[in-house]
Amino acid sequence: MKLLPGENMLLERNMGKEIESFLRKTGEANWVKRLKQQANLEKNGKKPFASKLMQNKNPFLLPMKEYLNQRMIFKDIWKHSSPRVKWMAQKIASFNTIHEKVGDGARRKLNSRILDDNHLRSLLFEIKVAFHFLSKGYEVEFHDYENETGLKTFDFLIKKEALEGEVECKKITTDLGKMIHSDSVVSFSDEIYAVLKQSPGNYAVVLDCSCRLPKDTEKNRRIAKAVNAAIEKKEPIVFENMKMEVFSLPDRLPIVRTQVDAYSGPVRQLIPT
């Protein structure tokens, strides 16, 4: 695959055209379905943490929602689009360029990854790296996508005159090297939130857990009820290898965001008693 001069330059007035082409390639119904899933998570504050995680994994959700709403109102989308819709349109233009130059097998793999929340960001990173080489005059062969053997290989092959190289893209995720993954934290947090959102007062709950957080919803509900019991008793309790301590916080404590480093010392140092 070679990039012709100006081929990846997105003119603002062509934003709508590129996004519509993308929706035809990947299936507009798939994006509408994803937006409905997120709306259901947000409905009545049912699962606010899962909703935020879904937005973080899929950076196209909010701009796509905005675009689909604007499409029904405005003819010239580019005149009314926000920076995040313009950002999405640029990424989509790059995706479309690759999609139109590879074979059917590669197109199916690209569609599968762009529609998978767990792989979308990695795919966007690969496309960014590929276009870096394309813009420098390299020919790029999307080996991993064009490969029909099913065996894992490198992401793409770059060639320029006598130079040839294999490129493998790696992107560090927030879960790398962690015993507790974000999916488990989100599931756990949503269940605790559902139980405690009606509780009067503000509390900090410290969980001393010697095992992994479960992904099982029912078990998380039992843990959430145990946390509620710890709040009602105002004393530490132990539940399924978890020690729970509850601290009362001032009603108007101005907490905006706190990031606790697990290696920075006891959590109790950060909590007023």
Secondary structure, 3 states (H helix, E strand, C coil): CCCCCCCCCCCHHHHHHHHHHHHHHHCHHHHHHHHHHHHHHHHHHCCHHHHHHHHHHCCCHHHHHHHHHHHCCCCCHHHCCCHHHHHHHHHHHHHHHHHCCCCHHHHHHHHHHHCCCCCHHHHHHHHHHHHHHHHCCCEEECHHHHCCCCCCCCCEEEEECCEEEEECCCCCCCCCCCCCCHHHHHHHHHHHHHHHCCCCCEEEEEEEECCCCCCCHHHHHHHHHHHHHHHHHCCCEEECCEEEEEEEECCCCCCCCCCCCCCCCCHHHHCCC
